[in-house]
Amino acid sequence: MDASVLRKRIYKLLIFSILMVLGILLMAFLFINHADDSLNKATYTTMDQEIDLCVQRVSSKKNTDLVLLNTFARNLNKETDLDSSLFEMKKESDFSSIQFIDMNHNVYSSKKDSKFSYNNLSDEYKDKIKNGFLGEQSTFKQKNKNYKLTYIVPVYGNENQIVGVLCADSSLKPYTDLMRKSISGGNLYITDFKDFYGIQKNLESNEVLAVIKNMNLSENVNGLIGVKGQEHGIVVKKIGIQGWYLCYVNSAKSLNYPLYVMSRTTNYVLMLFVIVVILLLWIAYRMMVKNNEEMEKLAYTDQLTGAVSFARFTQLVRIYALKNNNYSLVSLNMRRFKFMNEILGRDKSDEFLCRIVTCIKPMLKKNEIICRDSADVFYMLLMDTAENKVSNRIHAIFNSIRQNTKDFCYEYEFCCGVICNGARQEKYSFEQMLTNVMFALAQSKEMASENICFFDEEVHKKKEFENFVESNMQQALDSNCFEMVLQPKVDLDTNLVVSAEALVRWKLEDGTYLPPSSFVGIFEKNRFCSKLDFYMLRKAIQQIRKWIDMGIQPVNISVNQSKIVFYHENYISELKSLLKEYDVSASYITLEVLESTVIEDFKLFNQILLEVKKLGFSVSLDDFGSGYSSLNVLSKLTIDELKIDRIFLHIDSDLENKKTKWILEGIINIAKKSNIRVVVEGVESSKDDEFIRCLGANVGQGYYYSRPLSIDAFNDLIHKK
């Protein structure tokens, strides 16, 4: 069985098992959670309803007692025996005692032997009486041996003046009887969060009380507490009597026994089901583990050659790299291996690959590894990091392979890429090492003969930049990321800007620019310069059109034309099309061609030159003197302008400077006699300027006069003129 097939099966089984367990656990969790939530919700709903009923009944009882006491206050006859009247009132109510206190704090009681005295009352009681003298009625709790409630209402005389207060005491029994009737068991307490007065108690009352005393109870508590390992619901609500709250604790088991039994049964069944499934999956996993050796053999060994697989190779190198960063990676490949397959056959080619591994293995040191990735691609981990040592070892390997494969009678060459991660070299991660060694192998394949190519960071960066340029050039062109700048040309007689050269700049997404020197050479290699040259020519003609539309006298613009464009079969028709599209005279455009373009095919160049001149374009011969053309070329060309290469201005020795002067004087004299305008580029100093003026040049161009300018900056410059 193939390792990849087995690995896929194992991964699928493992993933399926994990997903199944997670799915079952999730379903079980959700179901149990839903069941518990439903049970708790039902419990909370029942408890809330019951405690609301308690509060309603307590409030109703309190209001009833106050109404009765107010009725007694209205019917109290102050002219009769007050003690007897109060006694009769007590007989007609549930009050344990009734007292009348006049404005002078004289006390009259329903109990004949009462020792009730105003001076013996608590400060709270006295404050309530004072409020009663002011017309307020109140209900408050008191505690001696047991809790009791006290009601106070004002008593009015004939002239609706307050003449005293009527006080009545009531035990909690009528209230507790009402509250017990309102709840379904459990534990019910009246509390001020300090003391707890038990109204209803069950078998767990001590445990419940111990739990709630350790809690930070507050108003409107609604939640769960644990009592003896079982969840209980707890509800706290204000009772409507000064500082008192009802605390109700009950279990779902007590309140909703059928629902409780169903929920717990379901939970147990689900947990049992999950355990059974996990057990079955564990058995399946154990069966999978039994095949682990076969899997490793298939996954970590190349079945053809017996070398380690690429997957195992990467694992081992990563492990080694954690302990030691000093090592080299070697990538090995054969040229034209597919032809070996075709000529010798697959079996013979496979034997050849096995022979390679057989030769290399004995030449490896301890911990060094060889692997086969695919076909004829091999990788090696070597301990040596010095390039000369690595190179010698690889050559020795090549010799060994050739000595042991003479019987194949087939000529072959190796391609080899190497990257060294030595102590004095830049450190790379394994992933970087693998990428870089493949790059080195690709560089080796580009060489004509068998060679060992070591990774070069500078070459790699250059290649990466080339890849970036080639990957983005068309999009940049379509998105108008190539911008035209204009470098002024100055008439040396008038010192005025008479023309400009169109130069290209590549604007990147981050707003920075690439200079033409970084990408023009690449464009010339891949022939993209033909598109760019037409693009720049269009940009220049567009700008001429804008100047005309703005009422500005156009300035002649020189546009570089590569030989690829100049010799293009549709070149003349493209020029005609651009002129017609923008309705611009060709006299405003100068086409600059390199000296090398003329030399390549002088006859064809002259033919195209005549066609271009017929359209009205001026033609300039750029970089004159940089090549090997003779001066008599000038007499055979009908060009309008000659641009002297900047190399003539940057001469170090006096002798060479004198020779340069003689040569330039000769060129300029020939040009002037041929009615050709002379432009010297690369003028960077006042010394250069003075030099070309002395020679009799017509126009100067360079940073001494102006750097290349944006269109707006150039417009400002010519307006100043």
C-alpha positions in Angstrom: 0.0 0.0 0.0 1.3 3.5 -0.9 2.3 5.6 2.1 0.3 8.6 0.9 -2.8 6.4 0.6 -2.4 5.0 4.0 -1.6 8.4 5.5 -4.8 9.8 3.9 -6.9 6.9 5.3 -5.5 7.4 8.8 -6.0 11.1 8.6 -9.6 10.7 7.4 -10.3 8.1 10.2 -8.7 10.3 12.8 -10.5 13.5 11.7 -13.8 11.6 11.4 -13.4 10.1 14.9 -12.5 13.5 16.4 -15.4 15.2 14.6 -17.8 12.4 15.8 -16.7 12.7 19.4 -16.9 16.4 19.3 -20.3 16.3 17.7 -21.7 13.8 20.2 -20.2 15.8 23.1 -21.6 19.0 21.7 -25.1 17.5 21.2 -25.0 15.9 24.7 -23.8 19.1 26.2 -26.4 21.2 24.4 -29.2 18.7 25.3 -28.2 18.4 29.0 -27.7 22.2 29.2 -31.2 22.7 27.6 -32.7 20.2 30.0 -31.1 21.8 33.0 -32.1 25.3 31.7 -35.7 24.1 31.3 -35.7 22.6 34.7 -34.2 25.6 36.3 -36.5 27.9 34.4 -39.5 26.0 35.6 -38.1 26.0 39.1 -37.5 29.8 39.0 -40.9 30.4 37.5 -42.7 28.4 40.2 -40.6 29.9 43.0 -41.1 33.5 41.7 -44.8 33.0 41.5 -45.0 31.5 45.0 -42.9 34.3 46.6 -44.9 36.9 44.8 -48.0 35.4 46.3 -46.3 35.6 49.7 -45.5 39.2 49.3 -49.1 40.0 48.0 -50.6 38.2 51.0 -48.3 39.9 53.5 -49.0 43.3 51.9 -52.8 42.6 51.9 -52.6 41.6 55.6 -50.6 44.7 56.5 -53.0 47.0 54.7 -56.0 45.2 56.3 -54.5 45.7 59.8 -53.8 49.4 59.1 -57.4 49.9 57.8 -58.8 48.3 60.9 -56.5 50.3 63.2 -57.5 53.5 61.4 -61.2 52.6 61.9 -60.5 52.1 65.6 -58.8 55.5 65.7 -61.8 57.2 64.1 -64.2 55.5 66.5 -62.2 56.0 69.6 -64.2 57.9 72.2 -61.8 60.0 74.2 -64.5 60.9 76.8 -65.1 57.4 77.9 -62.8 55.0 79.7 -60.0 54.6 77.1 -58.6 51.4 78.6 -62.0 49.7 78.3 -62.4 51.0 74.7 -59.0 49.7 73.8 -59.8 46.4 75.4 -62.9 46.0 73.4 -61.0 46.9 70.2 -58.5 44.2 71.0 -61.2 41.6 71.4 -62.5 42.5 67.9 -59.1 42.0 66.2 -56.0 39.8 66.0 -53.8 42.4 67.7 -52.0 41.2 70.7 -52.3 44.7 72.3 -53.5 48.2 71.5 -52.2 51.4 73.1 -53.3 55.0 72.9 -50.7 57.7 73.5 -51.9 61.3 73.8 -49.9 64.4 73.0 -48.6 64.6 76.6 -47.2 61.0 76.3 -49.8 59.6 78.6 -50.3 55.9 77.8 -53.6 53.9 77.8 -53.5 50.2 77.1 -55.9 47.4 76.2 -54.1 45.3 78.9 -55.1 46.3 82.4 -51.9 45.2 84.0 -49.8 46.6 81.2 -46.4 48.0 82.2 -46.3 49.9 78.9 -44.5 53.2 79.5 -43.5 55.9 77.1 -40.1 56.4 78.7 -39.3 52.7 78.4 -39.8 52.7 74.6 -37.0 52.4 72.2 -35.7 55.4 70.3 -37.1 54.0 67.1 -40.5 53.5 68.7 -40.5 57.1 69.9 -39.5 58.4 66.5 -42.4 56.5 64.9 -44.8 58.1 67.6 -43.4 61.6 66.8 -44.1 60.9 63.1 -47.6 59.8 64.1 -48.2 63.1 65.9 -47.3 64.7 62.5 -49.9 62.7 60.7 -47.8 59.7 59.4 -48.8 56.1 59.8 -46.2 53.4 59.9 -45.5 49.7 60.3 -42.2 48.4 61.8 -40.7 45.4 63.4 -39.6 44.9 67.0 -37.8 42.1 68.7 -37.8 41.1 72.3 -37.8 37.4 72.7 -39.6 37.0 69.3 -40.3 39.2 66.4 -43.6 41.3 66.3 -45.0 44.0 64.2 -46.2 47.4 65.4 -48.7 49.6 63.7 -49.0 53.3 64.5 -51.8 55.6 63.1 -52.7 59.2 64.1 -55.9 59.9 66.1 -57.8 63.0 65.2 -60.1 65.1 67.5 -63.4 66.9 66.8 -61.7 69.8 65.1 -59.6 67.4 62.9 -56.6 68.0 65.1 -54.3 65.2 66.1 -54.8 64.4 69.7 -52.6 61.3 69.9 -51.6 58.0 68.2 -53.0 54.6 68.3 -50.5 51.8 68.5 -51.2 48.1 67.9 -48.9 45.1 68.2 -49.3 41.9 66.2 -47.3 38.7 66.3 -45.9 37.2 63.1 -48.1 34.1 63.3 -50.9 35.4 61.1 -48.3 36.4 58.5 -46.4 33.1 58.6 -49.6 31.1 58.3 -50.4 33.0 55.1 -46.8 32.5 53.7 -46.8 28.8 54.4 -50.0 28.4 52.4 -48.3 30.2 49.5 -45.3 28.0 48.9 -44.7 24.3 48.1 -42.3 23.3 50.8 -38.7 24.2 50.8 -37.2 26.8 53.2 -38.6 30.3 53.7 -37.0 32.9 55.9 -37.7 36.5 56.9 -34.4 38.3 57.0 -32.7 41.6 57.2 -29.5 39.9 55.9 -28.2 39.7 59.5 -30.9 37.6 61.3 -33.0 34.8 59.8 -36.5 34.0 61.0 -37.6 30.6 59.7 -41.2 30.4 58.4 -41.0 27.2 56.5 -38.4 24.5 57.1 -37.7 21.1 55.6 -35.2 18.4 56.4 -32.3 20.4 54.8 -33.0 23.6 56.8 -29.8 23.6 58.8 -27.7 23.0 55.7 -29.6 25.6 53.7 -29.3 28.2 56.5 -25.6 27.6 56.8 -25.2 28.2 53.0 -27.2 31.4 52.8 -25.5 32.8 55.9 -22.2 32.5 54.1 -23.5 34.3 51.0 -23.5 38.0 50.4 -27.3 38.2 50.1 -28.7 41.3 48.5 -32.0 42.5 47.1 -33.5 40.7 44.1 -31.2 37.7 44.2 -32.1 35.0 41.7 -29.8 32.1 41.1 -28.5 28.7 42.1 -26.8 27.5 45.3 -25.4 24.1 46.2 -26.8 22.2 49.2 -25.5 18.7 50.0 -24.2 18.4 46.4 -27.6 19.3 45.0 -28.6 22.5 43.2 -31.2 24.6 44.8 -33.0 27.7 43.5 -32.9 30.9 45.6 -35.1 33.9 45.4 -34.9 37.1 47.5 -37.6 39.8 47.4 -38.5 42.8 49.5 -41.5 42.1 51.8 -42.8 45.6 52.1 -42.1 45.9 55.8 -39.3 48.0 57.1 -35.9 46.4 56.3 -37.4 42.9 55.9 -36.9 40.5 52.9 -38.2 37.1 52.1 -35.5 34.5 51.3 -37.0 31.4 49.5 -34.8 28.3 48.9 -36.2 25.1 47.2 -34.9 22.4 44.9 -36.1 21.4 41.5 -36.6 17.9 42.8 -39.2 19.2 45.3 -41.0 21.6 43.0 -41.0 19.7 39.7 -40.3 16.1 40.6 -41.5 14.5 37.3 -39.5 16.9 35.2 -36.5 16.5 37.5 -36.6 12.7 37.1 -37.0 13.0 33.3 -34.1 15.4 33.0 -31.7 13.3 35.2 -32.6 10.1 33.4 -31.9 11.7 30.0 -28.6 13.1 31.2 -27.5 9.6 32.4 -28.5 8.0 29.2 -26.6 10.6 27.2 -23.5 10.2 29.3 -23.6 6.5 28.9 -24.0 6.8 25.2 -21.0 9.2 25.0 -18.9 6.8 27.1 -19.8 3.9 24.7 -19.0 5.9 21.6 -15.7 7.1 23.1 -14.9 3.5 24.0 -15.6 2.3 20.5 -13.5 5.1 19.0 -10.7 4.2 21.4 -10.8 0.6 20.1 -10.6 2.0 16.6 -7.7 4.2 17.5 -5.8 1.2 19.0 -6.3 -0.7 15.8 -4.9 2.3 13.9 -1.9 2.4 16.2 -1.1 -1.3 15.4 -0.5 -0.2 11.8 1.9 2.6 12.8 5.1 0.8 11.9 3.8 0.1 8.4 2.7 3.7 8.0 6.1 5.0 9.1 7.9 2.7 6.7 5.7 3.8 3.8 5.6 7.4 4.8 9.3 8.0 5.7 11.0 5.8 3.2 11.3 6.2 -0.6 10.0 2.9 -1.9 12.2 2.9 -5.0 15.7 3.8 -3.7 15.5 3.1 0.1 16.5 6.7 0.9 14.3 8.7 3.3 11.3 10.4 1.9 11.2 14.1 1.4 8.7 14.5 4.3 10.9 12.6 6.6 13.9 14.6 5.4 12.3 17.9 6.3 11.4 16.6 9.8 14.9 15.4 10.4 16.6 18.6 9.2 14.3 20.7 11.3 15.2 18.6 14.4 18.9 18.9 13.6 18.6 22.7 12.9 17.2 23.1 16.5 20.4 21.7 17.9 22.9 23.0 15.3 22.5 25.8 12.9 25.7 25.0 11.0 24.9 22.7 8.0 24.5 22.8 4.2 21.7 21.7 2.0 22.4 20.2 -1.4 19.9 19.8 -4.2 20.8 17.4 -7.0 19.2 16.9 -10.4 20.1 15.3 -13.7 19.9 17.0 -17.0 17.6 15.4 -19.6 16.5 12.5 -17.3 13.3 12.1 -19.3 15.5 11.1 -22.3 17.0 8.4 -20.2 13.6 7.1 -19.5 12.8 7.1 -23.2 16.1 5.5 -24.3 16.9 3.0 -21.5 13.3 2.4 -20.3 11.7 3.0 -17.0 13.1 -0.1 -15.2 16.7 0.8 -16.2 16.2 4.4 -15.2 14.8 3.4 -11.8 17.9 1.2 -11.3 20.1 4.2 -12.1 18.4 6.2 -9.4 18.9 3.4 -6.9 22.6 3.2 -8.0 22.9 7.0 -7.1 21.6 6.4 -3.6 23.9 3.3 -3.2 26.9 5.4 -4.2 26.1 8.4 -2.0 25.1 6.6 1.3 28.6 5.3 2.2 30.1 8.7 1.5 27.9 10.4 4.1 29.0 11.2 7.7 27.1 10.5 10.8 23.8 12.4 10.9 24.1 13.3 7.2 21.0 12.4 5.2 20.0 11.8 1.6 16.5 11.8 0.3 14.7 11.5 -3.0 11.9 13.9 -3.5 10.5 12.9 -6.9 11.9 11.5 -10.2 15.6 12.5 -10.3 15.5 15.2 -7.6 17.7 14.4 -4.5 18.4 16.4 -1.4 21.3 16.0 1.0 22.1 17.4 4.5 25.8 17.8 4.9 27.7 18.8 8.1 30.4 20.8 6.3 29.7 24.5 5.6 32.9 25.7 4.0 32.2 26.1 0.2 35.5 24.5 -0.9 35.0 21.4 1.3 31.3 21.0 0.2 32.4 21.4 -3.5 35.1 18.8 -3.1 32.7 16.3 -1.5 30.1 16.8 -4.2 32.7 16.3 -7.0 33.8 13.1 -5.2 30.2 12.0 -5.2 29.9 12.7 -8.9 33.0 10.7 -9.6 31.8 7.8 -7.5 28.4 7.7 -9.3 30.2 7.7 -12.7 32.5 4.9 -11.7 29.5 2.8 -10.6 27.3 3.5 -13.6 29.6 2.8 -16.5 27.6 -0.2 -17.6 24.6 2.1 -18.4 26.4 3.5 -21.5 24.6 6.8 -21.2 26.1 10.3 -21.1 24.6 12.5 -18.4 25.4 15.6 -16.4 24.3 16.8 -13.0 22.9 20.1 -11.9 23.7 21.0 -8.3 22.5 23.8 -6.0 24.1 24.4 -2.6 23.4 26.7 0.3 25.7 26.8 3.4 24.5 27.9 6.8 27.9 28.3 8.4 29.1 30.2 11.5 30.4 33.1 9.4 27.5 33.1 7.0 24.0 34.6 7.2 21.6 32.3 9.1 18.5 31.1 7.4 15.5 29.1 8.7 15.0 25.6 7.2 12.2 26.9 5.0 14.5 29.7 3.7 17.3 27.2 3.2 15.0 24.9 1.1 13.7 27.9 -1.0 17.3 29.2 -1.5 18.8 25.8 -2.5 16.0 25.4 -5.1 17.0 28.8 -6.5 20.6 27.7 -6.6 19.6 24.6 -8.4 17.6 26.6 -11.0 20.7 28.8 -11.5 22.8 25.7 -12.1 20.3 24.5 -14.7 20.8 27.7 -16.6 24.5 27.1 -17.0 25.7 25.4 -20.1 27.8 22.6 -18.4 27.8 20.6 -15.3 28.4 23.0 -12.4 27.9 23.4 -8.7 26.1 26.6 -8.0 26.2 28.1 -4.5 23.4 30.3 -3.4 24.2 34.1 -3.8 22.0 36.5 -1.9 22.7 39.4 -4.3 21.8 37.3 -7.3 18.7 36.1 -5.5 17.6 39.6 -4.7 18.2 40.6 -8.3 16.1 37.7 -9.5 13.4 38.5 -7.1 13.3 42.1 -8.3 13.2 40.9 -11.9 10.3 38.6 -11.0 8.6 41.6 -9.3 9.1 43.8 -12.3 7.9 41.2 -14.8 4.9 40.2 -12.7 3.7 43.8 -12.3 4.8 45.6 -15.5 1.6 45.0 -17.5 -0.7 45.9 -14.6 1.4 49.1 -14.0 1.1 50.0 -17.7 -2.7 49.4 -17.7 -3.1 51.4 -14.4 -1.0 54.4 -15.7 1.6 53.8 -13.0 4.3 54.9 -15.4 4.6 58.6 -15.2 6.3 61.0 -17.6 8.8 63.6 -16.3 10.5 66.2 -18.4 14.2 67.2 -18.2 14.7 70.7 -19.7 17.2 71.3 -22.5 18.9 74.7 -22.4 20.0 76.8 -25.4 23.5 77.7 -24.6 23.2 81.0 -26.5 20.1 82.3 -24.9 20.1 80.2 -21.7 16.4 79.5 -22.3 14.6 76.2 -22.1 14.0 75.2 -25.7 13.0 71.6 -25.4 12.7 68.7 -23.0 13.4 65.0 -22.8 10.6 62.7 -21.7 11.8 60.3 -19.0 9.8 57.6 -17.3 9.3 56.9 -13.6 7.4 53.9 -12.2 5.2 54.9 -9.3 4.6 52.0 -6.8 1.5 51.5 -4.6 3.3 53.0 -1.6 3.9 56.2 -3.4 7.7 55.6 -4.0 9.2 55.6 -7.5 11.5 53.2 -9.3 14.2 54.9 -11.4 14.3 53.8 -15.1 17.8 52.4 -14.6 16.3 49.6 -12.4 13.8 48.3 -14.9 14.6 49.5 -18.4 17.3 46.8 -18.9 14.7 44.1 -17.8 12.2 45.5 -20.3 14.8 45.4 -23.1 15.4 41.7 -22.3 11.7 40.7 -22.3 10.8 43.2 -25.1 8.3 45.0 -23.0 10.1 48.2 -23.9 8.1 48.2 -27.2 4.9 48.8 -25.2 6.5 51.3 -22.9 8.0 53.3 -25.7 4.6 53.7 -27.5 3.1 54.5 -24.1 5.6 57.3 -23.5 5.2 58.6 -27.0 1.4 58.8 -26.4 2.0 60.6 -23.1 4.2 63.2 -24.9 1.7 63.8 -27.7 -1.1 64.1 -25.1 0.9 66.8 -23.3 1.5 68.7 -26.5 -2.3 68.6 -27.1 -2.9 69.9 -23.5 -0.5 72.8 -24.0 -2.3 73.7 -27.3 -5.7 73.5 -25.6 -4.4 75.7 -22.8 -3.1 78.3 -25.2 0.5 77.6 -24.2 3.2 77.5 -26.9 4.2 73.8 -26.9 7.8 72.9 -26.1 9.5 70.2 -28.3 9.6 66.9 -26.4 12.2 64.2 -27.1 11.0 60.6 -26.7 13.4 57.6 -26.6 12.7 54.9 -29.1 14.3 51.5 -28.6 15.5 49.5 -31.6 12.7 47.0 -31.0 10.1 49.7 -31.5 12.0 51.5 -34.3 12.3 48.3 -36.4 8.7 47.2 -35.7 6.8 46.5 -38.8 3.9 48.7 -37.8 6.0 51.5 -36.5 5.1 54.1 -39.1 1.4 53.3 -39.1 1.4 53.6 -35.3 3.0 57.0 -35.5 0.4 58.2 -38.0 -2.4 56.9 -35.9 -1.2 58.8 -32.8 -0.8 62.1 -34.7 -4.3 61.7 -36.2 -5.9 60.7 -32.8 -4.6 63.9 -31.0 -4.4 66.2 -34.1 -0.9 67.2 -33.2 1.9 68.3 -35.5 4.9 65.9 -35.5 7.2 68.9 -35.5 6.7 69.1 -31.7 8.2 65.6 -31.2 11.8 64.5 -31.5 12.4 60.7 -31.7 15.7 59.7 -29.9 17.4 56.6 -31.1 20.6 55.0 -29.8 23.7 54.9 -31.9 23.6 51.1 -31.6 20.2 51.1 -33.4 21.9 52.7 -36.5 24.8 50.2 -36.5 22.6 47.1 -36.3 21.1 47.7 -39.8 22.2 50.9 -41.4 20.3 50.4 -44.7 17.0 49.6 -42.9 17.5 52.4 -40.4 17.8 54.9 -43.2 14.6 53.7 -44.9 12.6 54.1 -41.7 14.3 57.4 -41.0 13.1 58.9 -44.3 9.6 57.7 -43.5 9.7 59.3 -40.1 11.0 62.6 -41.5 8.2 62.6 -44.0 5.7 62.6 -41.2 7.4 65.7 -39.7 9.2 64.2 -36.8 12.7 65.3 -35.8 15.2 62.5 -35.2 18.0 62.6 -32.6 21.0 60.2 -32.4 21.4 59.5 -28.7 24.6 58.4 -26.8 26.8 59.2 -29.8 30.4 58.2 -29.1 29.6 55.4 -26.8 29.8 52.8 -29.6 32.2 52.0 -32.4 30.6 53.9 -35.3 32.7 56.1 -37.5 32.2 59.8 -38.0 31.3 59.4 -41.6 28.0 58.0 -40.4 26.9 61.5 -39.8 27.2 62.3 -43.5 25.0 59.4 -44.4 22.1 60.2 -42.0 19.6 62.9 -42.3 19.2 63.4 -38.6 18.3 66.7 -36.9 20.1 66.4 -33.6 23.2 64.7 -32.2 23.4 63.9 -28.5 26.9 63.6 -27.1 27.3 60.8 -24.6 28.1 61.9 -21.0 31.3 59.8 -20.9 33.1 62.6 -22.7 32.6 64.9 -19.7 33.8 62.7 -17.0 37.6 62.4 -17.8 40.1 62.3 -14.9 43.5 62.9 -16.5 44.6 66.1 -18.3 45.9 64.2 -21.3 42.6 62.4 -21.8 40.8 65.6 -21.3 42.8 67.2 -24.2 42.1 64.2 -26.4 38.4 64.4 -25.5 38.4 68.1 -26.4 39.9 67.4 -29.8 37.4 64.6 -30.5 34.4 66.7 -29.4 35.6 69.7 -31.5 35.8 67.4 -34.5 32.3 65.9 -33.9 30.7 69.3 -33.3 32.4 70.8 -36.4 31.2 67.9 -38.6 27.7 68.2 -37.1 27.4 72.0 -37.7 28.6 71.6 -41.2 25.9 69.0 -41.7 23.4 71.4 -40.2 22.9 69.1 -37.2 22.1 70.5 -33.7 24.5 69.3 -31.0 23.1 68.4 -27.5 25.5 67.5 -24.7 23.9 65.5 -21.9 25.2 64.8 -18.4 26.2 68.4 -17.6 26.5 68.4 -13.9 28.7 71.3 -13.0 29.7 74.8 -14.0 33.0 73.4 -15.2 31.1 71.0 -17.6 29.0 74.0 -18.8 32.0 76.1 -19.5 33.6 73.2 -21.3 30.8 72.5 -23.7 30.3 76.3 -24.4 33.9 76.5 -25.4 33.4 73.6 -27.8 30.5 75.3 -29.5 27.7 73.0 -28.5 24.2 74.2 -29.1 22.2 72.8 -26.3 23.0 71.5 -22.8 21.1 69.0 -20.7 21.9 67.8 -17.2 21.4 68.3 -13.4 23.4 71.5 -13.6 20.5 73.1 -15.4 17.6 71.1 -14.0 16.6 67.7 -12.7 13.8 65.9 -14.4 10.6 67.8 -13.5 6.9 66.8 -13.1 4.6 68.2 -15.6 3.3 70.9 -13.2 6.8 71.9 -12.2 7.9 72.1 -15.9 4.9 74.2 -16.7 5.9 76.7 -14.0 9.4 76.8 -15.4 8.4 77.6 -19.0 5.9 80.2 -17.8 8.7 82.0 -16.0 10.4 82.2 -19.4 
